[in-house]
């Protein structure tokens, strides 16, 4: 875990205050993991790279590629343990709305927010019930395949909203299964943490369900 943390700090320059906040987050996650399956148990020793750095790479990418850069207003769909949304908030990416339907996970997220003073808010709700958030950016990580995810994201998007998705190595297969009724502009970036994984940037999403 110590080497994993060092690798994160080498890859992402953060202030001492931010480092301390991330340490509090990591400690709370390890504590809650004993009674609530927040992350895959095998990934816990690589928490700082597998989850923190995997989430943090979105901040750099959005800052480089989005007109207006950062900070922004984000919605994180299916937040779970807070990845990527809480990491984005703690790294200064902007204000983050965390959407999670599981009450226990929402309790965890609220405790981390209280302990770290992260600029984030938790919505205990199913994504299908939310319609009025209208963020600059919609993000999701390990939530659902694209054919299911696009209609969910479209519900929350304003015309200028962008969707950024952390996807695995099978993303091309997911893209081929997207209904032809959806149209969008797509950019794809390689993940810094997982070989073969991609980060998708989707703009101008339109469809019969959008």
C-alpha positions in Angstrom: 0.0 0.0 0.0 2.8 2.4 0.8 4.5 1.9 -2.6 1.1 2.3 -4.2 0.5 5.6 -2.5 4.0 6.8 -3.5 3.3 5.9 -7.1 0.1 8.0 -7.0 1.9 11.0 -5.4 4.6 10.8 -8.0 2.1 10.8 -10.9 -0.2 13.5 -9.5 1.2 16.6 -7.9 -1.0 17.6 -4.9 -0.6 19.9 -1.9 0.0 18.6 1.6 -3.6 19.5 2.5 -5.0 17.5 -0.4 -2.7 14.6 0.4 -4.0 14.6 4.0 -7.6 14.6 2.7 -6.9 11.7 0.4 -5.3 9.8 3.3 -8.5 10.3 5.4 -10.5 9.0 2.4 -8.3 5.9 2.1 -8.5 5.2 5.8 -12.3 5.5 5.9 -12.5 3.2 2.8 -10.4 0.6 4.4 -12.5 0.7 7.6 -15.8 0.5 5.8 -14.6 -2.2 3.4 -14.6 -4.7 6.3 -18.4 -4.6 6.4 -19.4 -3.2 3.1 -18.0 -4.3 -0.3 -17.0 -0.9 -1.6 -14.2 -2.1 -4.0 -13.1 -5.5 -5.1 -11.1 -7.0 -2.2 -8.2 -7.9 -4.5 -7.8 -4.2 -5.6 -7.6 -2.8 -2.0 -3.8 -3.1 -1.8 -3.6 -1.1 -5.1 -6.1 1.5 -3.9 -4.0 4.5 -4.7 -3.3 3.6 -8.3 -6.2 1.3 -9.2 -8.9 3.6 -7.9 -7.4 7.0 -6.9 -5.1 7.5 -10.0 -7.7 5.9 -12.3 -10.1 8.6 -11.2 -7.6 11.4 -11.1 -6.7 11.1 -14.7 -10.1 12.5 -15.7 -9.1 15.9 -14.1 -6.1 16.3 -16.4 -7.9 15.2 -19.5 -10.9 17.5 -19.0 -8.6 20.4 -18.1 -6.8 19.9 -21.4 -9.7 19.2 -23.7 -12.8 20.9 -22.5 -13.5 24.5 -23.5 -13.5 26.4 -20.3 -11.3 23.8 -18.5 -11.8 23.5 -14.8 -13.4 23.9 -12.3 -16.7 22.4 -13.6 -19.9 21.0 -12.2 -20.0 17.3 -12.4 -22.5 14.5 -11.9 -21.0 11.1 -11.0 -23.4 8.3 -11.9 -23.4 5.2 -9.7 -20.8 6.7 -7.3 -20.4 3.6 -5.1 -17.2 4.2 -3.2 -16.8 7.6 -4.7 -14.8 6.9 -7.8 -14.3 8.9 -9.8 -16.4 11.7 -8.3 -14.9 12.2 -4.8 -11.4 12.1 -6.1 -12.3 14.7 -8.7 -13.8 16.9 -6.0 -10.7 16.6 -3.8 -8.3 17.4 -6.6 -10.1 20.7 -7.3 -12.0 19.6 -10.4 -15.1 21.5 -9.2 -18.4 20.7 -7.5 -19.6 17.1 -7.8 -23.0 15.6 -7.4 -22.7 11.9 -6.4 -25.7 9.7 -7.5 -26.0 6.4 -5.6 -29.0 4.3 -4.8 -27.5 2.2 -2.0 -28.2 3.7 1.4 -25.1 2.2 3.0 -22.8 3.5 0.3 -24.5 6.9 0.6 -23.7 6.9 4.3 -20.0 6.2 3.5 -19.9 8.9 0.9 -21.3 11.5 3.3 -18.8 10.5 6.0 -15.9 11.0 3.6 -17.3 14.4 2.6 -17.6 15.4 6.2 -14.1 14.2 7.0 -12.4 15.8 3.9 -14.6 18.9 3.3 -14.9 17.8 -0.3 -17.1 20.0 -2.5 -19.6 17.2 -3.2 -23.2 16.3 -2.4 -24.8 12.9 -2.3 -28.1 12.1 -4.0 -29.6 8.8 -2.7 -31.7 8.0 -5.7 -31.9 5.9 -8.8 -30.5 7.7 -11.9 -33.8 7.2 -13.7 -35.6 9.5 -11.2 -33.3 12.5 -11.6 -33.9 15.0 -14.3 -32.9 18.5 -13.2 -29.1 18.4 -12.4 -27.9 19.7 -15.8 -24.2 19.5 -15.2 -21.2 20.5 -17.3 -19.9 17.0 -17.2 -21.5 13.5 -16.6 -19.0 10.8 -15.5 -19.3 7.1 -14.7 -16.9 4.3 -13.9 -17.7 0.6 -14.1 -21.5 1.3 -14.0 -23.1 -0.3 -17.1 -22.5 -1.1 -20.8 -22.9 1.8 -23.2 -26.3 0.7 -24.6 -27.7 1.1 -21.1 -25.6 4.0 -20.0 -26.2 6.4 -22.8 -30.0 6.8 -22.0 -29.2 7.3 -18.3 -26.6 10.0 -19.0 -28.8 11.7 -21.6 -31.6 12.3 -19.0 -29.2 14.7 -17.1 -27.4 16.4 -19.9 -27.9 20.0 -21.1 -27.1 20.7 -24.8 -23.5 21.7 -23.9 -22.9 18.9 -21.4 -20.1 16.4 -22.0 -20.0 12.8 -20.9 -16.7 11.2 -19.8 -16.7 7.5 -19.2 -14.0 5.2 -17.8 -14.3 2.0 -19.7 -12.5 -1.4 -19.9 -10.8 -3.2 -22.7 -14.1 -4.3 -24.3 -15.3 -0.8 -25.1 -15.2 -1.3 -28.9 -17.7 -4.2 -28.5 -20.0 -1.9 -26.4 -19.8 0.8 -29.1 -20.9 -1.6 -31.8 -23.9 -2.6 -29.7 -25.1 1.0 -29.3 -28.5 1.5 -31.0 -28.3 3.4 -34.3 -30.9 5.8 -33.0 -28.2 7.4 -30.9 -25.8 9.9 -32.5 -22.8 11.5 -30.8 -19.3 12.9 -31.2 -16.7 10.5 -29.8 -13.1 10.8 -28.7 -11.2 8.0 -27.0 -8.1 8.3 -24.8 -5.9 5.5 -23.4 -6.1 4.9 -19.7 -3.0 5.6 -17.6 -3.7 2.8 -15.2 -5.2 -0.2 -17.0 -3.7 -1.7 -20.2 -6.3 -1.7 -23.0 -8.8 0.4 -21.0 -10.1 3.6 -22.6 -11.6 6.9 -21.5 -14.5 8.1 -23.7 -15.4 11.7 -24.3 -18.9 12.0 -25.7 -20.5 15.3 -26.9 -23.7 16.3 -28.7 -25.5 13.1 -27.6 -28.9 12.8 -29.3 -31.4 10.0 -29.5 -35.0 9.0 -29.3 -34.5 8.5 -25.5 -32.4 11.7 -25.0 
